[in-house]
Amino acid sequence: MKESTRKQDFRAGKKPPRKTKWYSLYDKVWAYSNLETAFYDVKKNRGAHGVDNITIKEYEKELEHNLRMLQNSLRDKTYRARPVRRVYIPKADGTRRPLGIPTVQDRIVQAAVKRKLEPIFEKKFLPCSFGFRPERSPHMAIEKIRKDLMDGYTYVIDADIKTYFDTISHERLVELIREEMVDGSVLSLIKQFLQSGILEDGVYYESKSGSPQGGVISPLLANIYLHPLDALMTERNHRITRYADDFVICCKSRKGAERVLKSVKKILEGDLGLVVHPTKTKIVDNLTEPFTFLGYTFKMGYYHTPSDPAVQKFKEKVKEVTKRNQTVDLEEFIKHRMNPIVRGWGRYFGIGFSKGLFQDLDSWIRRRLRMMQLRSWRKIKKLHKELRRRNWKGELPRLRMTKWRSSLSKPVHVAIPNERFRELRLVFLMDIYQDLHPQRG
């Protein structure tokens, strides 16, 4: 622009155009504010150390220095992901699920990438997908299935993908990401996460396929990889509900369900290179056969209740914390140990038809706590003192303070009535149930 023209524009009140500075997605990933927020996301989710043995608490001691060093390595493109640490957790069926735990630093980078990548793919993801997405929950998936069943779609494809996270094709996944995001530097980071390898008992293994469970970004990558299945089923108006790698498809007839299952196998095994489990995948008529999804068992095309394994797991957890060979302050124990377990399980399973079950579990939990109180009192004189305080009539009982059957006796119920647990602010499952659906009473 000539000098005279700039002066004329200035006199006329016009501002000269500013040069626009464009930022790539990668620049937003390594921005300090993004890395700092990513760290607190990682801290909130807690988790164990990786192969470098550095914990979240240790990393936080020099947080700004560590994040600045990480930022420099990302900006200079010298950052390299470390191998994940292999651990195993037991599954309900007796087998073990492999987890890959990245280092704290790698989890921060994954969280930073996820924060910038997720909004892009959220615009693409479909309503039938519920797992690990903002403002979506297992309860929403459960209610959708129940609605489909009540609409008459009672023939259900109960599908299972065999070792899903271990069989994801890296090349196909990168292709699917590239359809929405073409920043080569971000793609390079994702490839590092996928190909960082596994360290187990001091032995390094290459990761030529799969996405390690335990990584911050793994749930997002899992949703991206299975989006073509969602798209195909939605395009054909099939009623699919998917939560990560678990999904069911509700159909109106068995023949229709068989046709849909063929389509599912074609896209999963043909296009995506996955394996549909031959024995765990089945078609059920829910009017006569139950099926289980996200811990709930669906019955008769209408009812859903906590599955037997879910109930058993809950009882085992309660038994673990209420072992009788301990002396406790019951009020503190209920507040810090028992209530978090009961509240979490109850809020998740309380939306089902579980009134009778919740009443039975409440009674059983109170019995466990009565047994703990007897054990903490140790001597029967304390029981007698409590009975006198509550106006016990008749002869004072003789019973073994350490025997399980004693917790069911009338004297113990008088000494420690249900109202006492109210005073101690024990969370009752029935209170949760009535709070979630008071219309059922």
matplotlib code that plots the C-alpha trace (Angstrom):
import matplotlib.pyplot as plt

x = [0.0, 1.4, 2.1, -0.4, -3.2, -2.5, -2.7, -6.1, -7.4, -6.3, -8.0, -11.2, -11.1, -10.1, -7.7, -5.0, -5.6, -3.8, -1.7, -3.4, -1.3, -2.5, -2.0, -2.0, -3.8, -0.4, 0.5, -2.7, -1.7, 1.7, 0.4, 1.3, -2.3, -3.5, -0.7, -1.5, -5.2, -4.3, -2.1, -5.0, -7.3, -4.7, -4.4, -8.2, -8.3, -5.4, -3.7, -0.4, 3.1, 4.5, 7.8, 9.8, 8.3, 7.4, 4.0, 1.6, 2.5, 6.2, 5.6, 3.6, 6.4, 8.1, 5.1, 5.9, 9.5, 8.3, 5.6, 8.0, 10.4, 7.6, 6.4, 9.8, 10.2, 6.8, 7.5, 10.9, 9.4, 11.9, 9.3, 9.1, 6.5, 7.8, 6.6, 3.5, 3.8, 1.7, -0.5, -3.5, -6.8, -9.2, -12.4, -15.8, -15.3, -12.1, -9.8, -7.5, -7.8, -4.4, -3.9, -1.1, -0.2, 1.7, 4.0, 2.5, 4.2, 2.8, -0.7, -0.4, 0.4, -2.4, -4.8, -3.6, -4.2, -7.6, -8.7, -8.1, -9.2, -12.4, -14.4, -13.7, -15.0, -17.9, -19.5, -19.2, -20.2, -23.8, -26.4, -26.3, -22.8, -22.6, -19.2, -16.7, -18.3, -19.1, -22.6, -23.4, -23.6, -24.3, -27.8, -28.6, -27.6, -29.6, -32.7, -32.4, -32.2, -35.3, -37.2, -36.3, -37.5, -40.7, -41.2, -41.3, -37.7, -37.2, -34.9, -31.5, -28.1, -25.9, -22.5, -19.0, -15.7, -12.9, -9.9, -11.0, -8.4, -5.6, -6.7, -7.3, -5.4, -3.0, -3.1, -6.9, -7.3, -5.0, -7.0, -10.2, -8.6, -7.2, -10.7, -11.4, -7.9, -4.9, -2.3, 0.7, 2.4, -0.7, -1.0, 2.7, 2.0, -1.0, 1.3, 3.8, 1.0, 0.0, 3.5, 5.3, 5.5, 4.9, 7.2, 6.3, 8.6, 11.5, 10.9, 10.0, 7.4, 6.5, 2.9, 2.2, -1.6, -4.0, -4.5, -3.5, -6.3, -5.2, -4.2, -6.1, -6.8, -7.7, -11.5, -11.6, -9.6, -11.9, -15.0, -13.3, -12.5, -16.1, -17.8, -18.2, -20.3, -22.5, -22.8, -23.8, -26.4, -27.9, -28.0, -30.1, -32.3, -31.2, -31.5, -28.0, -26.7, -23.0, -20.8, -17.2, -16.7, -19.9, -23.0, -26.5, -28.8, -32.6, -34.6, -38.3, -37.8, -35.2, -34.8, -34.2, -31.6, -29.8, -29.5, -28.3, -25.7, -24.3, -23.9, -22.2, -19.7, -19.0, -18.0, -16.2, -14.3, -14.0, -13.5, -12.1, -10.1, -11.8, -13.1, -16.7, -16.6, -18.2, -19.6, -20.3, -22.2, -25.8, -29.4, -31.9, -35.7, -35.8, -39.4, -38.1, -34.3, -32.4, -29.3, -26.8, -25.4, -23.4, -24.0, -27.8, -29.8, -32.7, -35.8, -39.2, -38.7, -39.3, -37.5, -33.8, -32.1, -28.5, -26.8, -25.9, -22.1, -22.7, -24.4, -21.8, -19.0, -20.7, -21.1, -17.5, -16.4, -18.6, -17.3, -13.7, -14.2, -16.3, -14.0, -14.9, -11.3, -11.1, -11.9, -13.4, -15.2, -18.5, -19.4, -16.1, -16.1, -19.5, -18.6, -15.3, -15.4, -19.0, -21.0, -18.8, -19.2, -23.0, -23.6, -21.7, -23.2, -26.7, -26.7, -25.6, -28.0, -30.8, -32.5, -33.4, -36.3, -34.5, -36.6, -36.7, -33.0, -32.1, -34.2, -32.4, -28.9, -29.7, -30.6, -27.5, -25.2, -26.7, -26.0, -22.4, -22.1, -23.8, -21.2, -18.4, -19.8, -20.0, -16.4, -15.4, -17.2, -15.3, -16.9, -20.6, -20.8, -20.9, -23.8, -25.6, -25.0, -26.6, -29.6, -30.2, -30.0, -32.7, -34.9, -34.4, -37.0, -36.1, -32.8, -29.7, -28.6, -25.4, -24.0, -20.6, -19.5, -17.5, -20.0, -21.8, -25.1, -25.1, -25.6, -29.1, -30.3, -33.0, -30.9, -28.4, -31.2, -32.5, -29.1, -28.3, -31.7, -32.1, -32.6, -29.1, -27.7, -29.8, -28.1, -24.8, -25.8, -25.5, -26.6, -29.5, -29.9, -33.7, -33.4, -31.4, -34.0, -36.9, -35.0, -34.4, -38.0, -40.4, -43.3, -42.6, -42.9]
y = [0.0, 3.4, 5.9, 8.5, 5.8, 4.8, 8.4, 8.8, 5.7, 6.8, 10.2, 8.4, 6.3, 3.1, 0.8, -1.0, -4.8, -6.9, -9.9, -13.1, -15.6, -19.2, -21.9, -25.7, -28.1, -29.3, -25.8, -25.9, -29.3, -28.1, -24.8, -24.5, -23.9, -27.0, -29.1, -27.7, -28.5, -32.0, -32.6, -31.9, -34.1, -36.9, -36.1, -36.3, -39.8, -40.8, -44.0, -45.8, -45.0, -46.1, -47.7, -44.8, -45.3, -41.5, -41.0, -38.1, -36.7, -36.7, -35.1, -32.4, -31.4, -29.5, -29.1, -25.9, -27.1, -30.5, -29.1, -26.5, -29.3, -31.3, -28.3, -27.8, -31.4, -31.3, -28.0, -29.2, -32.6, -34.5, -36.0, -39.8, -41.9, -44.5, -48.2, -48.9, -51.0, -54.2, -55.1, -57.5, -57.1, -60.0, -60.3, -61.6, -64.8, -65.7, -64.5, -61.5, -58.2, -56.8, -53.1, -50.9, -48.0, -45.1, -42.9, -39.8, -37.6, -39.7, -39.6, -35.8, -35.7, -38.1, -35.9, -32.8, -34.5, -35.8, -32.3, -30.9, -34.0, -34.9, -31.8, -32.5, -36.1, -35.3, -33.4, -36.7, -39.3, -40.5, -40.6, -44.5, -44.3, -43.6, -44.8, -42.3, -39.3, -35.9, -35.6, -39.2, -42.1, -45.8, -44.9, -43.2, -46.4, -48.6, -46.4, -46.5, -50.3, -50.5, -48.1, -50.2, -53.4, -51.8, -50.6, -54.3, -54.8, -57.8, -59.9, -58.8, -59.3, -59.6, -59.1, -59.5, -58.4, -60.8, -59.0, -55.7, -53.3, -55.8, -56.2, -52.6, -52.0, -49.0, -48.2, -48.3, -46.2, -43.5, -43.5, -42.9, -40.1, -38.5, -38.2, -35.4, -34.2, -33.9, -32.4, -34.6, -33.7, -34.8, -38.0, -38.7, -38.4, -40.8, -43.3, -43.0, -43.8, -46.8, -48.1, -47.3, -51.0, -52.9, -53.6, -56.7, -58.2, -56.4, -57.7, -55.3, -56.3, -54.4, -53.3, -53.8, -53.6, -52.6, -49.7, -50.3, -50.2, -47.8, -45.0, -41.7, -41.5, -45.1, -44.7, -41.9, -44.0, -46.9, -44.8, -43.5, -47.0, -48.3, -45.3, -47.0, -49.6, -46.9, -45.1, -48.3, -49.4, -45.9, -45.5, -48.7, -47.7, -50.5, -49.9, -50.2, -49.1, -49.1, -48.4, -48.6, -52.1, -53.5, -53.2, -54.7, -54.3, -54.7, -56.2, -57.1, -60.6, -63.4, -63.4, -59.7, -60.1, -62.8, -60.5, -57.7, -59.9, -60.8, -57.1, -56.6, -59.4, -58.1, -54.6, -55.7, -58.7, -57.5, -53.7, -53.3, -56.6, -57.5, -60.8, -61.3, -63.8, -67.0, -68.3, -65.1, -63.5, -64.7, -63.7, -63.9, -63.4, -61.2, -62.1, -65.6, -65.2, -62.6, -60.8, -58.7, -55.3, -52.9, -54.9, -55.0, -58.1, -57.4, -59.7, -60.1, -57.1, -54.7, -55.4, -54.7, -55.6, -55.8, -58.9, -61.8, -61.1, -57.4, -58.3, -60.9, -58.4, -55.8, -58.3, -59.4, -55.8, -55.2, -58.4, -57.3, -54.0, -55.5, -58.3, -59.2, -59.3, -55.5, -52.9, -49.7, -46.5, -47.4, -43.8, -43.1, -46.5, -45.9, -42.4, -43.1, -46.8, -48.1, -45.2, -44.6, -48.2, -48.3, -44.9, -45.6, -49.0, -47.9, -44.8, -47.0, -49.9, -48.0, -47.2, -50.9, -52.9, -53.8, -52.9, -56.4, -56.9, -53.5, -54.3, -57.6, -56.0, -53.2, -55.8, -57.9, -54.8, -53.8, -57.3, -57.1, -53.8, -55.2, -58.0, -55.4, -53.5, -56.6, -57.4, -53.8, -54.0, -57.2, -57.8, -58.6, -56.0, -53.3, -55.0, -55.3, -51.6, -50.7, -53.0, -51.3, -47.9, -49.0, -50.4, -54.1, -56.2, -59.6, -61.4, -60.1, -62.5, -64.6, -64.8, -65.1, -61.6, -63.0, -65.4, -64.5, -65.9, -63.5, -60.6, -61.9, -62.3, -60.2, -58.6, -57.3, -55.8, -54.1, -52.8, -51.7, -50.9, -49.7, -46.2, -46.3, -46.6, -43.6, -41.7, -42.8, -41.6, -45.0, -44.7, -47.1, -48.6, -48.2, -44.5, -44.3, -46.4, -44.2, -41.1, -42.3, -43.4, -42.4, -43.4, -47.0, -46.6]
z = [0.0, -0.9, 1.8, 0.5, 0.4, 4.0, 5.1, 3.3, 4.9, 8.3, 7.9, 6.8, 10.0, 8.3, 10.0, 8.0, 7.7, 10.3, 9.3, 10.5, 12.3, 11.7, 14.2, 13.4, 15.7, 16.8, 18.1, 20.2, 21.6, 23.0, 24.3, 27.9, 29.1, 27.3, 28.9, 32.3, 32.0, 30.6, 33.7, 36.1, 34.0, 34.5, 38.2, 38.6, 37.1, 39.4, 38.2, 38.8, 37.6, 34.3, 33.3, 34.7, 38.2, 38.5, 40.2, 39.7, 43.1, 42.2, 38.8, 40.4, 42.8, 40.0, 37.7, 35.9, 35.1, 34.0, 31.8, 30.2, 29.4, 27.9, 25.9, 24.5, 23.4, 21.7, 20.0, 18.8, 17.9, 20.0, 22.3, 22.2, 24.0, 26.4, 26.4, 28.5, 31.7, 31.4, 34.3, 34.5, 36.3, 37.0, 35.0, 36.2, 34.1, 35.9, 33.1, 33.3, 31.3, 30.1, 30.8, 29.5, 31.8, 30.1, 32.1, 33.7, 31.0, 28.2, 29.8, 29.9, 26.2, 25.4, 27.4, 25.6, 22.2, 23.3, 24.4, 20.9, 18.9, 20.8, 19.7, 16.1, 16.2, 18.5, 15.6, 13.6, 16.2, 16.2, 19.0, 19.2, 20.7, 24.5, 25.8, 27.1, 25.5, 27.0, 28.5, 27.7, 30.2, 30.6, 32.0, 28.7, 26.8, 29.1, 28.7, 24.9, 24.9, 27.1, 24.8, 21.8, 23.6, 24.6, 21.0, 20.0, 18.9, 21.2, 19.0, 20.2, 18.7, 21.8, 20.2, 21.5, 19.7, 20.6, 22.2, 20.6, 21.9, 20.9, 17.3, 16.2, 12.9, 13.3, 9.6, 9.4, 12.5, 11.2, 7.9, 9.9, 11.8, 8.7, 7.3, 9.8, 10.8, 8.5, 10.8, 10.2, 13.6, 15.6, 13.5, 14.3, 18.0, 17.8, 15.9, 18.8, 21.3, 19.3, 18.6, 21.8, 22.8, 26.0, 28.9, 30.9, 33.6, 32.1, 28.6, 25.7, 23.2, 20.0, 19.5, 15.8, 16.4, 19.0, 21.4, 25.0, 27.5, 30.2, 27.9, 28.2, 24.5, 24.0, 24.5, 21.9, 19.4, 20.1, 19.3, 16.1, 15.0, 15.5, 14.0, 10.6, 12.3, 13.9, 10.5, 8.6, 11.2, 11.5, 7.7, 7.5, 10.4, 12.7, 16.4, 17.6, 21.1, 21.5, 24.6, 23.6, 22.2, 23.7, 21.6, 21.1, 18.1, 18.6, 15.8, 15.2, 14.0, 14.2, 10.4, 10.4, 13.3, 11.3, 8.3, 10.4, 12.1, 8.6, 7.9, 11.2, 10.6, 7.1, 8.3, 11.5, 10.1, 6.5, 6.6, 10.1, 10.6, 13.9, 15.1, 16.2, 19.0, 17.6, 21.0, 22.9, 20.0, 19.8, 18.9, 21.8, 22.0, 25.0, 25.7, 26.7, 27.1, 29.1, 28.0, 29.9, 28.9, 31.1, 34.2, 33.8, 32.9, 30.6, 30.9, 29.2, 26.9, 29.8, 33.1, 33.8, 37.0, 38.3, 36.8, 39.2, 38.6, 39.5, 42.7, 43.6, 43.0, 45.2, 48.0, 47.8, 48.1, 51.1, 52.7, 52.1, 54.0, 56.8, 57.9, 61.4, 62.7, 63.1, 65.7, 64.3, 65.1, 63.4, 62.5, 60.9, 59.1, 57.7, 56.5, 54.9, 53.9, 53.6, 52.2, 49.1, 48.1, 48.7, 47.2, 44.0, 43.4, 44.3, 42.1, 39.1, 39.6, 41.2, 37.9, 37.5, 38.9, 42.0, 45.0, 46.6, 45.9, 47.5, 50.6, 51.0, 50.5, 53.0, 55.6, 54.9, 55.1, 58.4, 59.7, 58.6, 60.5, 63.6, 63.5, 63.3, 66.2, 68.4, 67.5, 68.3, 71.7, 72.5, 75.9, 76.4, 79.2, 76.5, 74.8, 78.1, 78.8, 75.5, 76.1, 79.5, 77.9, 75.4, 78.2, 77.5, 79.4, 80.8, 81.5, 79.8, 77.0, 76.8, 73.4, 71.6, 70.5, 67.6, 66.1, 62.8, 64.0, 67.0, 64.7, 63.8, 67.3, 68.8, 71.6, 69.0, 66.9, 70.0, 71.0, 67.4, 65.7, 62.2, 63.6, 64.9, 61.4, 60.4, 63.2, 61.9, 58.4, 56.7, 53.0, 52.5, 49.0, 49.3, 49.8, 46.6, 44.8, 45.9, 45.1, 41.5, 40.8, 43.5, 41.3, 41.9, 45.7]

ax = plt.figure().add_subplot(projection="3d")
ax.plot(x, y, z, "-o")
ax.set_aspect("equal")
plt.show()
